[in-house]
Amino acid sequence: RASATLAANQGLYNGFLAAGLVWALFAGPSQALAVKVFFLTCVVVAGVFGAATVSRRILWLQAGPAAAALLLLWLSRAA
């Protein structure tokens, strides 16, 4: 029962994340960067929290790719 609740919460989280990133794809240029940064930062924070409370593996599987995406986003804006 506990894992079912955890899975439901994870599914909800992933749904909101996907909605935010899809929103960023279709947002106007003035909004797109802020939306991407906000949702990717949320993923990093959730990954750090998960690593601290559940498993360090979450840091690499969840926060790592989001941090890499933030870095690439920053590099693309700097060029």
LOVEXPA-545917 format. One record per atom (N, C-alpha, C): atom name; x, y, z; residue in three letters. Coordinates in steps of 0.02 Angstrom, whole numbers, m for minus. Example, Ala and Ser with C-alpha at 12.3 -4.5 7.8 and 13.67 -1.06 7.14 Angstrom:
+------+--------+--------+--------+-----+
| atom |      x |      y |      z | res |
+------+--------+--------+--------+-----+
|    N |    660 |   m284 |    390 | ALA |
|   CA |    615 |   m225 |    390 | ALA |
|    C |    660 |   m165 |    390 | ALA |
|    N |    642 |   m112 |    354 | SER |
|   CA |    684 |    m53 |    357 | SER |
|    C |    645 |      2 |    394 | SER |
+------+--------+--------+--------+-----+
END
This chain:
+------+--------+--------+--------+-----+
| atom |      x |      y |      z | res |
+------+--------+--------+--------+-----+
|    N |     41 |    m60 |      0 | ARG |
|   CA |      0 |      0 |      0 | ARG |
|    C |     44 |     63 |      0 | ARG |
|    N |     97 |     63 |     39 | ALA |
|   CA |    141 |    121 |     42 | ALA |
|    C |    175 |    134 |    m25 | ALA |
|    N |    196 |     81 |    m59 | SER |
|   CA |    228 |     91 |   m124 | SER |
|    C |    178 |    115 |   m177 | SER |
|    N |    115 |     96 |   m170 | ALA |
|   CA |     64 |    120 |   m217 | ALA |
|    C |     54 |    195 |   m210 | ALA |
|    N |     55 |    219 |   m149 | THR |
|   CA |     48 |    291 |   m137 | THR |
|    C |    109 |    327 |   m164 | THR |
|    N |    168 |    299 |   m152 | LEU |
|   CA |    229 |    329 |   m178 | LEU |
|    C |    228 |    331 |   m255 | LEU |
|    N |    207 |    278 |   m286 | ALA |
|   CA |    202 |    275 |   m359 | ALA |
|    C |    152 |    327 |   m385 | ALA |
|    N |     97 |    335 |   m351 | ALA |
|   CA |     47 |    384 |   m373 | ALA |
|    C |     75 |    455 |   m367 | ALA |
|    N |    110 |    468 |   m313 | ASN |
|   CA |    141 |    534 |   m305 | ASN |
|    C |    194 |    547 |   m358 | ASN |
|    N |    233 |    496 |   m373 | GLN |
|   CA |    284 |    503 |   m424 | GLN |
|    C |    252 |    515 |   m492 | GLN |
|    N |    198 |    481 |   m507 | GLY |
|   CA |    163 |    491 |   m570 | GLY |
|    C |    135 |    561 |   m575 | GLY |
|    N |    108 |    586 |   m522 | LEU |
|   CA |     82 |    654 |   m521 | LEU |
|    C |    138 |    704 |   m532 | LEU |
|    N |    194 |    695 |   m498 | TYR |
|   CA |    253 |    738 |   m506 | TYR |
|    C |    276 |    738 |   m578 | TYR |
|    N |    283 |    678 |   m607 | ASN |
|   CA |    306 |    673 |   m676 | ASN |
|    C |    257 |    705 |   m724 | ASN |
|    N |    193 |    700 |   m710 | GLY |
|   CA |    142 |    732 |   m753 | GLY |
|    C |    148 |    808 |   m752 | GLY |
|    N |    156 |    836 |   m692 | PHE |
|   CA |    165 |    908 |   m687 | PHE |
|    C |    230 |    930 |   m721 | PHE |
|    N |    282 |    892 |   m712 | LEU |
|   CA |    346 |    908 |   m744 | LEU |
|    C |    339 |    907 |   m820 | LEU |
|    N |    309 |    856 |   m846 | ALA |
|   CA |    299 |    851 |   m919 | ALA |
|    C |    257 |    909 |   m945 | ALA |
|    N |    204 |    925 |   m908 | ALA |
|   CA |    161 |    982 |   m929 | ALA |
|    C |    201 |   1047 |   m930 | ALA |
|    N |    243 |   1057 |   m881 | GLY |
|   CA |    283 |   1118 |   m879 | GLY |
|    C |    333 |   1122 |   m935 | GLY |
|    N |    366 |   1066 |   m951 | LEU |
|   CA |    415 |   1067 |  m1005 | LEU |
|    C |    381 |   1073 |  m1073 | LEU |
|    N |    322 |   1044 |  m1081 | VAL |
|   CA |    285 |   1053 |  m1144 | VAL |
|    C |    263 |   1126 |  m1150 | VAL |
|    N |    241 |   1155 |  m1095 | TRP |
|   CA |    223 |   1226 |  m1093 | TRP |
|    C |    283 |   1267 |  m1116 | TRP |
|    N |    343 |   1251 |  m1092 | ALA |
|   CA |    403 |   1288 |  m1111 | ALA |
|    C |    417 |   1283 |  m1186 | ALA |
|    N |    400 |   1226 |  m1216 | LEU |
|   CA |    410 |   1218 |  m1288 | LEU |
|    C |    367 |   1266 |  m1329 | LEU |
|    N |    307 |   1279 |  m1304 | PHE |
|   CA |    260 |   1319 |  m1342 | PHE |
|    C |    253 |   1391 |  m1316 | PHE |
|    N |    288 |   1406 |  m1262 | ALA |
|   CA |    285 |   1474 |  m1235 | ALA |
|    C |    320 |   1523 |  m1281 | ALA |
|    N |    300 |   1585 |  m1278 | GLY |
|   CA |    333 |   1636 |  m1318 | GLY |
|    C |    404 |   1646 |  m1294 | GLY |
|    N |    445 |   1677 |  m1335 | PRO |
|   CA |    516 |   1686 |  m1318 | PRO |
|    C |    528 |   1721 |  m1251 | PRO |
|    N |    484 |   1766 |  m1233 | SER |
|   CA |    493 |   1802 |  m1170 | SER |
|    C |    480 |   1758 |  m1109 | SER |
|    N |    441 |   1706 |  m1116 | GLN |
|   CA |    424 |   1662 |  m1060 | GLN |
|    C |    463 |   1597 |  m1060 | GLN |
|    N |    483 |   1573 |  m1117 | ALA |
|   CA |    510 |   1505 |  m1125 | ALA |
|    C |    570 |   1492 |  m1079 | ALA |
|    N |    617 |   1537 |  m1077 | LEU |
|   CA |    677 |   1525 |  m1037 | LEU |
|    C |    659 |   1520 |   m963 | LEU |
|    N |    618 |   1565 |   m938 | ALA |
|   CA |    599 |   1563 |   m867 | ALA |
|    C |    561 |   1499 |   m850 | ALA |
|    N |    518 |   1477 |   m893 | VAL |
|   CA |    480 |   1415 |   m880 | VAL |
|    C |    526 |   1355 |   m879 | VAL |
|    N |    572 |   1351 |   m927 | LYS |
|   CA |    620 |   1296 |   m929 | LYS |
|    C |    663 |   1295 |   m867 | LYS |
|    N |    690 |   1352 |   m849 | VAL |
|   CA |    733 |   1356 |   m789 | VAL |
|    C |    695 |   1337 |   m727 | VAL |
|    N |    633 |   1362 |   m720 | PHE |
|   CA |    593 |   1346 |   m660 | PHE |
|    C |    582 |   1271 |   m654 | PHE |
|    N |    558 |   1239 |   m707 | PHE |
|   CA |    541 |   1168 |   m702 | PHE |
|    C |    602 |   1124 |   m696 | PHE |
|    N |    656 |   1141 |   m730 | LEU |
|   CA |    717 |   1102 |   m722 | LEU |
|    C |    746 |   1110 |   m652 | LEU |
|    N |    741 |   1170 |   m624 | THR |
|   CA |    764 |   1181 |   m556 | THR |
|    C |    722 |   1141 |   m507 | THR |
|    N |    657 |   1137 |   m519 | CYS |
|   CA |    614 |   1095 |   m477 | CYS |
|    C |    637 |   1022 |   m478 | CYS |
|    N |    657 |    998 |   m536 | VAL |
|   CA |    681 |    929 |   m541 | VAL |
|    C |    745 |    920 |   m502 | VAL |
|    N |    791 |    968 |   m507 | VAL |
|   CA |    853 |    963 |   m469 | VAL |
|    C |    839 |    962 |   m394 | VAL |
|    N |    796 |   1007 |   m371 | VAL |
|   CA |    780 |   1009 |   m300 | VAL |
|    C |    748 |    943 |   m278 | VAL |
|    N |    701 |    918 |   m317 | ALA |
|   CA |    669 |    854 |   m300 | ALA |
|    C |    720 |    797 |   m299 | ALA |
|    N |    767 |    799 |   m346 | GLY |
|   CA |    819 |    747 |   m348 | GLY |
|    C |    865 |    750 |   m287 | GLY |
|    N |    884 |    810 |   m267 | VAL |
|   CA |    926 |    818 |   m207 | VAL |
|    C |    888 |    795 |   m145 | VAL |
|    N |    825 |    813 |   m141 | PHE |
|   CA |    784 |    791 |    m84 | PHE |
|    C |    778 |    715 |    m84 | PHE |
|    N |    765 |    686 |   m141 | GLY |
|   CA |    760 |    613 |   m146 | GLY |
|    C |    825 |    578 |   m128 | GLY |
|    N |    881 |    608 |   m149 | ALA |
|   CA |    946 |    579 |   m131 | ALA |
|    C |    958 |    582 |    m56 | ALA |
|    N |    935 |    635 |    m25 | ALA |
|   CA |    946 |    643 |     47 | ALA |
|    C |    899 |    599 |     88 | ALA |
|    N |    840 |    585 |     62 | THR |
|   CA |    790 |    549 |    101 | THR |
|    C |    779 |    477 |     80 | THR |
|    N |    795 |    459 |     18 | VAL |
|   CA |    779 |    392 |     m6 | VAL |
|    C |    842 |    354 |    m27 | VAL |
|    N |    875 |    380 |    m79 | SER |
|   CA |    933 |    345 |   m106 | SER |
|    C |    979 |    394 |   m142 | SER |
|    N |   1044 |    388 |   m132 | ARG |
|   CA |   1091 |    432 |   m167 | ARG |
|    C |   1087 |    423 |   m243 | ARG |
|    N |   1065 |    365 |   m264 | ARG |
|   CA |   1059 |    350 |   m336 | ARG |
|    C |   1013 |    401 |   m371 | ARG |
|    N |    964 |    426 |   m335 | ILE |
|   CA |    917 |    474 |   m363 | ILE |
|    C |    953 |    538 |   m385 | ILE |
|    N |   1007 |    555 |   m350 | LEU |
|   CA |   1046 |    614 |   m368 | LEU |
|    C |   1070 |    608 |   m440 | LEU |
|    N |   1094 |    550 |   m458 | TRP |
|   CA |   1122 |    540 |   m526 | TRP |
|    C |   1068 |    527 |   m578 | TRP |
|    N |   1015 |    494 |   m558 | LEU |
|   CA |    963 |    476 |   m606 | LEU |
|    C |    913 |    532 |   m620 | LEU |
|    N |    902 |    575 |   m571 | GLN |
|   CA |    852 |    628 |   m579 | GLN |
|    C |    883 |    697 |   m580 | GLN |
|    N |    922 |    713 |   m529 | ALA |
|   CA |    950 |    780 |   m526 | ALA |
|    C |   1005 |    790 |   m577 | ALA |
|    N |   1044 |    739 |   m591 | GLY |
|   CA |   1100 |    745 |   m639 | GLY |
|    C |   1078 |    766 |   m708 | GLY |
|    N |   1031 |    730 |   m739 | PRO |
|   CA |   1009 |    751 |   m806 | PRO |
|    C |    977 |    821 |   m807 | PRO |
|    N |    940 |    838 |   m754 | ALA |
|   CA |    910 |    905 |   m752 | ALA |
|    C |    964 |    958 |   m745 | ALA |
|    N |   1015 |    945 |   m704 | ALA |
|   CA |   1070 |    992 |   m697 | ALA |
|    C |   1108 |    999 |   m763 | ALA |
|    N |   1117 |    944 |   m798 | ALA |
|   CA |   1150 |    946 |   m864 | ALA |
|    C |   1108 |    987 |   m914 | ALA |
|    N |   1043 |    978 |   m911 | ALA |
|   CA |    998 |   1017 |   m955 | ALA |
|    C |   1002 |   1091 |   m939 | ALA |
|    N |   1005 |   1107 |   m874 | LEU |
|   CA |   1012 |   1178 |   m855 | LEU |
|    C |   1078 |   1207 |   m880 | LEU |
|    N |   1131 |   1168 |   m874 | LEU |
|   CA |   1197 |   1190 |   m898 | LEU |
|    C |   1195 |   1201 |   m974 | LEU |
|    N |   1166 |   1154 |  m1010 | LEU |
|   CA |   1161 |   1161 |  m1083 | LEU |
|    C |   1118 |   1221 |  m1102 | LEU |
|    N |   1065 |   1232 |  m1065 | LEU |
|   CA |   1022 |   1289 |  m1078 | LEU |
|    C |   1061 |   1354 |  m1067 | LEU |
|    N |   1099 |   1357 |  m1012 | TRP |
|   CA |   1140 |   1416 |   m998 | TRP |
|    C |   1193 |   1426 |  m1053 | TRP |
|    N |   1226 |   1371 |  m1074 | LEU |
|   CA |   1276 |   1377 |  m1127 | LEU |
|    C |   1246 |   1400 |  m1193 | LEU |
|    N |   1186 |   1377 |  m1208 | SER |
|   CA |   1154 |   1398 |  m1270 | SER |
|    C |   1136 |   1471 |  m1270 | SER |
|    N |   1120 |   1498 |  m1211 | ARG |
|   CA |   1103 |   1569 |  m1205 | ARG |
|    C |   1166 |   1612 |  m1206 | ARG |
|    N |   1223 |   1584 |  m1184 | ALA |
|   CA |   1285 |   1622 |  m1180 | ALA |
|    C |   1318 |   1628 |  m1249 | ALA |
|    N |   1301 |   1582 |  m1294 | ALA |
|   CA |   1332 |   1583 |  m1360 | ALA |
|    C |   1305 |   1636 |  m1405 | ALA |
+------+--------+--------+--------+-----+
END
